[in-house]
Protein backbone atom coordinates (compact mmCIF):
# COMPACT_ATOMS: atom_id res chain seq x y z
CA UNK A 1 0.00 0.00 0.00
CA UNK A 2 1.29 3.47 -0.86
CA UNK A 3 0.90 6.35 1.60
CA UNK A 4 0.75 10.04 0.76
CA UNK A 5 0.61 12.92 3.22
CA UNK A 6 -0.60 16.27 1.94
CA UNK A 7 -0.30 19.44 4.03
CA UNK A 8 -0.41 17.62 7.37
CA UNK A 9 -0.49 20.02 10.33
CA UNK A 10 -1.07 19.17 14.00
CA UNK A 11 -1.18 21.50 17.02
CA UNK A 12 -1.20 20.55 20.71
CA UNK A 13 -2.31 23.74 22.39
CA UNK A 14 0.27 26.39 21.44
CA UNK A 15 2.78 23.77 20.27
CA UNK A 16 2.89 22.98 16.54
CA UNK A 17 3.98 19.32 16.42
CA UNK A 18 3.98 19.06 12.59
CA UNK A 19 3.67 21.86 10.08
CA UNK A 20 2.40 21.43 6.52
CA UNK A 21 4.08 18.05 5.88
CA UNK A 22 4.04 16.54 2.39
CA UNK A 23 5.43 13.01 2.07
CA UNK A 24 5.11 10.09 -0.36
CA UNK A 25 5.81 6.51 0.74
CA UNK A 26 5.74 4.06 -2.22
CA UNK A 27 4.30 0.57 -1.84
CA UNK A 28 6.86 -1.78 -0.32
CA UNK A 29 9.25 0.98 0.81
CA UNK A 30 11.01 1.05 4.17
CA UNK A 31 11.13 4.68 5.33
CA UNK A 32 12.86 6.10 8.41
CA UNK A 33 11.55 9.23 10.11
CA UNK A 34 14.67 10.61 11.76
CA UNK A 35 15.12 13.56 14.07
CA UNK A 36 15.65 14.77 17.64
CA UNK A 37 13.05 14.51 20.39
CA UNK A 38 10.10 16.81 19.79
CA UNK A 39 10.63 17.15 16.03
CA UNK A 40 7.22 15.62 15.17
CA UNK A 41 8.17 12.14 13.97
CA UNK A 42 6.01 10.16 16.43
CA UNK A 43 3.06 12.52 15.89
CA UNK A 44 3.33 11.90 12.16
CA UNK A 45 3.40 8.13 12.71
CA UNK A 46 0.34 8.29 14.97
CA UNK A 47 -1.55 10.35 12.37
CA UNK A 48 -0.83 7.67 9.74
CA UNK A 49 -2.02 4.98 12.17
CA UNK A 50 -5.23 6.87 12.99
CA UNK A 51 -4.26 7.39 16.64
CA UNK A 52 -4.25 11.17 16.03
CA UNK A 53 -6.31 13.28 13.63
CA UNK A 54 -4.54 16.13 11.80
CA UNK A 55 -5.86 19.67 12.16
CA UNK A 56 -5.20 20.21 8.46
CA UNK A 57 -4.26 18.06 5.50
CA UNK A 58 -4.95 14.60 4.11
CA UNK A 59 -3.70 11.06 4.63
CA UNK A 60 -4.05 9.02 1.44
CA UNK A 61 -3.84 5.21 1.30
CA UNK A 62 -3.41 4.02 -2.30
CA UNK A 63 -4.80 7.38 -3.41
CA UNK A 64 -7.93 7.15 -1.22
CA UNK A 65 -8.57 9.78 1.45
CA UNK A 66 -8.10 7.89 4.75
CA UNK A 67 -7.79 10.97 6.97
CA UNK A 68 -10.91 10.19 9.01
CA UNK A 69 -10.89 6.41 8.72
CA UNK A 70 -11.09 4.65 12.10
CA UNK A 71 -8.06 2.60 13.13
CA UNK A 72 -9.78 -0.72 12.41
CA UNK A 73 -10.29 0.22 8.75
CA UNK A 74 -6.66 1.15 8.07
CA UNK A 75 -5.18 -2.35 8.39
CA UNK A 76 -2.04 -0.99 10.02
CA UNK A 77 0.31 -2.93 12.31
CA UNK A 78 1.94 -0.86 15.07
CA UNK A 79 5.06 -1.81 17.05
CA UNK A 80 5.82 0.29 20.12
CA UNK A 81 9.18 0.97 21.77
CA UNK A 82 8.23 -0.77 25.01
CA UNK A 83 6.63 -3.84 23.41
CA UNK A 84 3.11 -3.30 24.89
CA UNK A 85 2.72 -7.06 25.34
CA UNK A 86 0.04 -8.58 27.56
CA UNK A 87 2.06 -9.91 30.49
CA UNK A 88 -0.68 -12.30 31.66
CA UNK A 89 -0.81 -13.98 28.23
CA UNK A 90 1.66 -16.46 26.79
CA UNK A 91 3.71 -15.59 23.72
CA UNK A 92 1.31 -17.66 21.61
CA UNK A 93 -1.73 -15.83 23.01
CA UNK A 94 -0.09 -12.42 22.47
CA UNK A 95 0.53 -13.14 18.79
CA UNK A 96 -2.93 -14.66 18.34
CA UNK A 97 -4.74 -11.77 20.05
CA UNK A 98 -5.38 -9.66 16.93
CA UNK A 99 -6.77 -12.67 15.08
CA UNK A 100 -9.08 -13.73 17.91
CA UNK A 101 -10.69 -10.28 18.27
CA UNK A 102 -11.55 -9.92 14.57
CA UNK A 103 -15.28 -9.75 13.76
CA UNK A 104 -16.74 -13.27 13.56
CA UNK A 105 -17.15 -13.17 9.78
CA UNK A 106 -13.44 -12.33 9.36
CA UNK A 107 -12.03 -14.44 12.19
CA UNK A 108 -9.99 -17.49 11.15
CA UNK A 109 -10.83 -20.87 12.65
CA UNK A 110 -8.86 -22.10 15.68
CA UNK A 111 -6.71 -24.46 13.60
CA UNK A 112 -5.99 -21.62 11.16
CA UNK A 113 -5.02 -19.30 14.01
CA UNK A 114 -2.75 -21.93 15.53
CA UNK A 115 -1.07 -22.59 12.19
CA UNK A 116 -0.53 -18.90 11.49
CA UNK A 117 0.84 -18.11 14.95
CA UNK A 118 3.30 -21.00 14.80
CA UNK A 119 4.37 -19.86 11.34
CA UNK A 120 4.98 -16.30 12.56
CA UNK A 121 6.91 -17.46 15.62
CA UNK A 122 9.16 -19.48 13.34
CA UNK A 123 9.56 -16.43 11.11
CA UNK A 124 10.80 -14.31 14.03
CA UNK A 125 12.98 -17.18 15.28
CA UNK A 126 10.89 -17.86 18.39
CA UNK A 127 9.19 -21.12 17.46
CA UNK A 128 10.29 -22.60 20.78
CA UNK A 129 8.77 -19.82 22.92
CA UNK A 130 5.01 -20.16 22.34
CA UNK A 131 4.14 -21.31 25.85
CA UNK A 132 6.44 -18.88 27.63
CA UNK A 133 5.40 -15.52 29.08
CA UNK A 134 6.91 -12.13 28.17
CA UNK A 135 8.70 -11.86 31.52
CA UNK A 136 10.62 -15.03 30.66
CA UNK A 137 12.10 -13.49 27.49
CA UNK A 138 14.90 -11.02 26.83
CA UNK A 139 14.17 -7.52 25.55
CA UNK A 140 15.12 -8.44 21.99
CA UNK A 141 12.91 -11.53 22.08
CA UNK A 142 9.96 -9.53 23.41
CA UNK A 143 10.36 -7.01 20.59
CA UNK A 144 10.25 -9.85 18.07
CA UNK A 145 7.04 -11.11 19.70
CA UNK A 146 5.59 -7.61 19.33
CA UNK A 147 6.54 -7.63 15.67
CA UNK A 148 4.97 -11.06 15.13
CA UNK A 149 1.76 -9.81 16.78
CA UNK A 150 1.69 -6.79 14.44
CA UNK A 151 2.20 -9.04 11.40
CA UNK A 152 -0.48 -11.56 12.46
CA UNK A 153 -3.33 -9.47 11.07
CA UNK A 154 -1.67 -9.18 7.62
CA UNK A 155 -1.28 -5.39 7.76
CA UNK A 156 -0.90 -3.36 4.59
CA UNK A 157 1.42 -1.01 6.49
CA UNK A 158 3.79 -1.68 9.37
CA UNK A 159 4.55 1.28 11.67
CA UNK A 160 7.35 1.09 14.23
CA UNK A 161 7.90 3.76 16.90
CA UNK A 162 11.51 3.62 18.18
CA UNK A 163 11.26 -0.19 18.00
CA UNK A 164 14.76 -0.82 19.36
CA UNK A 165 15.11 2.20 21.64
CA UNK A 166 14.86 0.22 24.89
CA UNK A 167 17.50 -2.35 23.89
CA UNK A 168 21.25 -2.44 24.38
CA UNK A 169 23.61 -1.65 21.51
CA UNK A 170 24.46 -5.21 20.45
CA UNK A 171 20.82 -6.37 20.44
CA UNK A 172 19.81 -3.24 18.49
CA UNK A 173 22.41 -4.02 15.84
CA UNK A 174 21.24 -7.62 15.46
CA UNK A 175 17.54 -6.71 15.35
CA UNK A 176 17.87 -3.94 12.78
CA UNK A 177 19.69 -6.32 10.41
CA UNK A 178 16.99 -8.88 11.06
CA UNK A 179 14.21 -6.32 10.39
CA UNK A 180 15.83 -5.37 7.07
CA UNK A 181 15.97 -9.05 6.00
CA UNK A 182 12.38 -9.60 7.11
CA UNK A 183 11.20 -6.57 5.14
CA UNK A 184 13.03 -7.74 2.02
CA UNK A 185 11.35 -11.13 2.37
CA UNK A 186 7.78 -9.91 2.97
CA UNK A 187 7.82 -6.57 1.05
CA UNK A 188 5.34 -4.75 3.29
CA UNK A 189 5.27 -0.95 3.39
CA UNK A 190 7.08 0.14 6.55
CA UNK A 191 7.69 3.42 8.35
CA UNK A 192 9.83 3.50 11.44
CA UNK A 193 10.68 6.32 13.81
CA UNK A 194 14.18 6.66 15.23
CA UNK A 195 16.58 9.25 16.59
CA UNK A 196 19.52 6.89 15.90
CA UNK A 197 21.30 8.07 12.75
CA UNK A 198 23.22 4.82 12.30
CA UNK A 199 20.02 2.81 12.58
CA UNK A 200 18.31 4.88 9.88
CA UNK A 201 21.30 4.69 7.54
CA UNK A 202 21.64 0.90 7.92
CA UNK A 203 17.97 -0.07 7.65
CA UNK A 204 15.98 2.40 5.52
CA UNK A 205 15.51 2.80 1.78
CA UNK A 206 14.77 6.49 2.36
CA UNK A 207 15.55 8.76 5.30
CA UNK A 208 13.23 11.67 6.12
CA UNK A 209 14.95 14.13 8.49
CA UNK A 210 12.55 16.23 10.56
CA UNK A 211 13.28 19.35 12.56
CA UNK A 212 10.78 21.41 14.54
CA UNK A 213 7.78 19.86 12.80
CA UNK A 214 9.06 20.22 9.24
CA UNK A 215 10.93 18.05 6.78
CA UNK A 216 14.51 19.31 6.47
CA UNK A 217 15.56 16.77 3.84
CA UNK A 218 14.62 13.37 2.46
CA UNK A 219 16.46 10.96 0.20
CA UNK A 220 18.42 7.71 0.08
CA UNK A 221 20.80 7.38 3.06
CA UNK A 222 24.00 8.00 1.08
CA UNK A 223 22.55 11.16 -0.48
CA UNK A 224 21.36 12.63 2.81
CA UNK A 225 24.68 11.85 4.53
CA UNK A 226 26.98 12.97 1.72
CA UNK A 227 24.94 15.90 0.39
CA UNK A 228 23.13 17.51 3.33
CA UNK A 229 21.11 20.54 2.32
CA UNK A 230 21.33 22.35 5.67
CA UNK A 231 23.70 22.71 8.60
CA UNK A 232 21.10 20.99 10.79
CA UNK A 233 21.12 17.83 8.66
CA UNK A 234 24.90 17.89 8.33
CA UNK A 235 25.33 18.10 12.09
CA UNK A 236 22.57 15.63 12.96
CA UNK A 237 23.95 12.87 10.72
CA UNK A 238 27.27 12.34 12.43
CA UNK A 239 30.15 14.24 14.02
CA UNK A 240 31.33 17.49 12.41
CA UNK A 241 33.98 20.13 12.93
CA UNK A 242 32.59 23.65 12.71
CA UNK A 243 35.04 26.28 11.48
CA UNK A 244 34.60 29.97 10.69
CA UNK A 245 35.05 31.09 7.09
CA UNK A 246 37.20 34.18 6.62
CA UNK A 247 37.32 36.45 3.55
CA UNK A 248 40.68 37.87 2.48
CA UNK A 249 41.38 39.64 -0.80
CA UNK A 250 38.22 38.31 -2.39
CA UNK A 251 38.97 34.69 -1.41
CA UNK A 252 37.42 32.46 1.27
CA UNK A 253 39.61 30.63 3.78
CA UNK A 254 39.32 28.13 6.59
CA UNK A 255 42.49 28.78 8.54
CA UNK A 256 45.18 29.01 5.83
CA UNK A 257 43.24 26.75 3.41
CA UNK A 258 41.61 28.43 0.41
CA UNK A 259 38.09 26.98 -0.02
CA UNK A 260 36.94 29.30 -2.81
CA UNK A 261 34.58 28.98 -4.65
CA UNK A 262 32.74 26.77 -2.12
CA UNK A 263 31.93 29.89 -0.10
CA UNK A 264 29.87 32.68 -1.58
CA UNK A 265 32.50 35.41 -1.64
CA UNK A 266 30.63 37.48 -4.23
CA UNK A 267 28.06 38.57 -1.67
CA UNK A 268 30.73 39.86 0.66
CA UNK A 269 29.14 37.89 3.52
CA UNK A 270 31.62 36.97 6.22
CA UNK A 271 29.24 35.26 8.61
CA UNK A 272 29.63 31.71 7.30
CA UNK A 273 30.85 28.40 8.67
CA UNK A 274 32.42 25.34 7.08
CA UNK A 275 31.34 21.92 8.38
CA UNK A 276 33.85 19.10 7.96
CA UNK A 277 33.45 15.51 9.10
CA UNK A 278 36.37 14.01 11.06
CA UNK A 279 37.14 11.40 8.39
CA UNK A 280 37.40 14.18 5.78
CA UNK A 281 40.50 15.66 7.43
CA UNK A 282 43.72 14.22 6.05
CA UNK A 283 46.79 14.14 8.32
CA UNK A 284 50.27 14.35 6.82
CA UNK A 285 53.79 15.61 7.48
CA UNK A 286 54.25 18.86 9.38
CA UNK A 287 55.61 20.69 6.34
CA UNK A 288 52.54 19.91 4.21
CA UNK A 289 49.20 21.60 4.83
CA UNK A 290 47.74 23.42 7.82
CA UNK A 291 50.14 23.26 10.82
CA UNK A 292 48.63 21.46 13.84
CA UNK A 293 49.65 19.60 16.99
CA UNK A 294 48.15 16.31 18.21
CA UNK A 295 46.68 16.90 21.67
CA UNK A 296 44.81 13.61 22.23
CA UNK A 297 44.65 10.11 20.73
CA UNK A 298 41.64 7.85 21.33
CA UNK A 299 41.53 4.29 19.98
CA UNK A 300 37.88 3.30 19.35
CA UNK A 301 37.77 -0.21 17.92
CA UNK A 302 38.59 -0.07 14.20
CA UNK A 303 39.07 3.72 14.14
CA UNK A 304 41.38 6.14 15.93
CA UNK A 305 40.16 9.64 16.76
CA UNK A 306 42.74 12.39 17.01
CA UNK A 307 42.19 15.79 18.62
CA UNK A 308 44.28 18.50 17.00
CA UNK A 309 45.14 22.05 17.90
CA UNK A 310 45.36 23.83 14.54
CA UNK A 311 47.29 27.04 14.01
CA UNK A 312 45.01 30.08 14.13
CA UNK A 313 42.17 28.36 16.03
CA UNK A 314 41.43 28.87 19.75
CA UNK A 315 43.18 26.26 21.91
CA UNK A 316 39.86 25.26 23.49
CA UNK A 317 38.33 24.41 20.07
CA UNK A 318 40.29 21.38 18.85
CA UNK A 319 39.64 19.70 15.54
CA UNK A 320 38.66 16.03 15.46
CA UNK A 321 40.07 13.74 12.77
CA UNK A 322 39.55 10.02 12.24
CA UNK A 323 41.94 7.50 10.72
CA UNK A 324 41.87 3.74 10.42
CA UNK A 325 43.36 1.57 13.15
CA UNK A 326 45.60 0.05 10.49
CA UNK A 327 47.10 3.42 9.57
CA UNK A 328 47.55 4.32 13.22
CA UNK A 329 49.42 1.08 13.89
CA UNK A 330 51.78 2.00 11.06
CA UNK A 331 52.39 5.67 11.87
CA UNK A 332 51.72 5.90 15.62
CA UNK A 333 50.69 9.53 15.93
CA UNK A 334 51.46 10.69 19.45
CA UNK A 335 50.43 13.55 21.72
CA UNK A 336 52.57 16.60 21.04
CA UNK A 337 53.45 15.54 17.49
CA UNK A 338 53.43 18.29 14.84
CA UNK A 339 51.47 17.44 11.68
CA UNK A 340 50.01 19.09 8.59
CA UNK A 341 46.30 18.99 7.74
CA UNK A 342 44.43 18.92 4.45
CA UNK A 343 40.66 19.11 4.02
CA UNK A 344 39.29 16.52 1.62
CA UNK A 345 35.76 17.88 1.66
CA UNK A 346 33.65 20.55 3.33
CA UNK A 347 30.34 22.37 3.02
CA UNK A 348 29.68 26.03 3.76
CA UNK A 349 26.51 27.36 5.40
CA UNK A 350 25.33 30.64 6.88
CA UNK A 351 26.49 30.75 10.49
CA UNK A 352 22.92 31.32 11.67
CA UNK A 353 22.01 27.84 10.34
CA UNK A 354 24.66 26.07 12.33
CA UNK A 355 22.75 25.60 15.52
CA UNK A 356 19.90 23.08 15.54
C-alpha angles and dihedrals in degrees: 000000000000121000127206127185118199122190095333113185128171129180128191103196106301093344118096104210096181128011125204096322120188116186137158121204112187121218111278095014124137107217128185121209102206130185147103124292112291096022094119102255097124092044089054091050092050091050090054090049093049093244089117130031118221119237089220136010140038138277111209124196111194088340095308120120104249097164095117099029113127117245093255092060096052098068092217126156115213126199116192129207094244097045096241090217122164102251094199091056127076121244089259092052092047092055092043094049098091091049095048094052095051115116110277094252091055099036116110119231119264093258090049091050092049092049093048095047092050089048092052093047089053089048092056091042095250102107090130095054104065097112096042125096126237092252089061093059134077121249092259092050092049090052090053089051089052090051092049089051091052091050094047094082093053095243121202089214131031116206121191123189110202088321095182100031095109095050132090121257099261094048090047090054093050094046096048090053088048092049091051091052091046091051092049089052098047101029096211120158108259136186120183131184121220141153090201109103094195091051092053093047093049099044112029133082089205131019120210111195114204128194127179093343097312136094109253096182141338132194145104112320096253092051095049092046098043099035108033113178097208140031089245093059092042092053096040094053099062142318119321139182113227115209132175118245115227127199119218126169093343093309131106121232140185102201104315093333117107108223097174128164092025089076121061099245093160092074092054090230113154099178098092136118133208118219116206127178116229094244090054092066113091118208120209143148119324093248093056122072133340111356113241141157126225108239101171139015121199121183109208109179109280094000135059120212118208125196112210134192104214123202112262096020124104112267091235092058105067123180119239120220130178128210133172120270088237093058091046092052088054100045104025101207108206137198110275094024116138115229141166123239132212126185113227095186141356142165127217124218137169108275091236089065094055099086118071 
